[in-house]
Amino acid sequence: MLTSFYGTIEATPIKGKDMKKFFTLFIAVFICFYYSSVALADGFDAAAKNAIAFDSNTGKILYEKEADTPVPVGSLSKLLTAYLVYDAIQAEKITMDSPVDISDYSLNLTTNYDISNLPLDKGRYTVEELLEASLIANANSATISLAEKIAGSEKKFVDMMKNKLKEWGITNAKIVNSTGLNNSYLGDHIYPGSKKDDENQLSAYALAIISYHLLEDFPQVLNITEKTSFIFDGLEVQTSNYMLKDMPSYRKGVNGLKTGASDQGGISFIASAKEGEMRLITIVLNVENAAEDIKARFSAAANIMDYIANNFVVTTLAEQGKPYENSSIAVINGNEDKINAIATKDLKIIQRIGSDLEPKVTFKTYKSNYKAPLAARTPIGTLSYKDTDLIGKGYLEKEPSVVMQSEKEVSMGFFLKVWWHDFVEFVNEKL
């Protein structure tokens, strides 16, 4: 019997199957309470239908929302086109100064004032002029002209785009043109087999992969995307990226990358920014309230950056030129029996602020043993970090690791020591 303010309550003991049901219910309620508490504690929700953010230094994903669903992305497609332009320059097929003749297809499209464009009446421009027009002004005819210059036709260029995505492991994309325009604007120039209202479709994750490779392979793209204006054919053209310096939604550290809009997929944005020790790439697709608020996409991106800055921190596990804890190797027949293995560069990871998870780090040598003589700075193994706090797919590529090398030279030891070791080794192997 239990007595309370409300009177006397008779408690009936719980037995057998009822006890099992009670215990199961208790566990279920506890789990729901626990995870709802975690969700409330970490309940940030980006103001976009699809989003992802990652650190390009480590490749670690720090936020995502419906990131695997392909959606129409409009002008964000031009980042893949830009990659292939830089790739052609690296292969010495073209240069930034190479002339590009404007086709009738590209020129006629400039008279459609329903799409982003710049006049191309001069008829010939350099690769650099058209690339700036594409990335800063979202100029569609400039983008098509670059595609035709590199591949001979936009159709062949689209095939190149598809092949590059396949090379990067992106298999759920739809690519029908070089610009991201709805096919309805392109008349008879649509990609074979595509529909008249098709648009390029990429997931936020796929755009993260594209952005990662673009910045990793061709960081000079930031020399263009950080510009707030440029001169094209005597005309000053302003950027649509309001997060750059001296723009209405300026945020310190932002230096690109690209705005986008789609008939079917709404307003989108990809931002590159230095946030503390992190190099953040933030992607927001189909941003909420974008029709009512011209700054909505920039606010959505800034809120994700704030969330990451307040919840994650960069930690250095191993410093360049120093060993990690007791990382060392034994050296056979040397004047020293053991030497340190030192990092060829800093090994940095990103953890949640206040996390009590101990970093899981392993040092693995390339060979089971090393013999003298051994030169200084010889690569001898890898120091690898195993992340146990993954978000989404975890990393765009592999988890962080660093090559370890010998700290100093190891000469041959005293000849009797070498002779004795070789004798013992011979006996163990042959007898």
Number of C-alpha atoms within 10 A of each C-alpha: 7 8 9 7 5 6 7 10 10 8 8 7 7 11 10 7 9 11 12 12 13 13 12 12 12 11 12 12 11 12 12 11 12 12 11 13 12 11 11 10 9 11 10 12 15 22 22 23 18 23 30 27 28 25 24 22 15 21 24 26 23 26 22 23 20 15 25 18 15 19 23 28 31 26 27 27 24 26 22 20 25 22 21 20 24 20 16 15 16 13 10 9 11 17 16 14 11 14 16 20 17 22 16 9 15 21 20 13 21 20 13 11 9 8 16 17 20 24 18 22 11 10 13 14 20 15 23 18 18 27 25 24 24 28 27 25 24 27 23 25 28 30 29 26 27 28 25 21 21 19 15 12 14 24 19 16 22 20 17 18 21 19 14 16 19 13 10 14 11 18 13 15 18 17 22 26 29 29 29 25 25 22 20 14 15 16 10 11 14 20 19 9 7 14 13 16 14 20 26 25 22 25 24 27 27 23 22 25 19 20 25 21 17 21 17 12 14 15 11 12 20 15 11 19 22 20 17 20 16 18 12 17 14 7 10 9 16 14 20 17 30 21 28 24 17 10 13 12 17 15 16 12 16 23 22 26 27 27 27 24 21 21 14 16 19 20 25 31 25 28 25 25 22 15 17 11 14 19 18 27 28 27 31 30 31 24 24 19 14 18 11 8 10 12 16 20 30 24 17 24 28 20 16 25 22 11 17 21 17 11 15 16 17 15 13 11 15 21 15 15 17 18 21 21 11 9 19 21 19 15 20 22 24 22 17 15 14 13 17 19 30 28 27 21 15 16 21 19 22 21 21 16 13 9 11 8 11 8 14 10 14 14 19 15 20 12 8 8 11 16 14 18 16 17 14 12 17 14 18 19 22 19 23 18 20 14 19 12 12 12 12 17 13 18 19 19 13 13 15 19 22 20 20 30 25 24 21 15 16 22 16 17 17 11 11 10 15 16 13 12 14 14 12 10 11 11 10 9 8 6 5
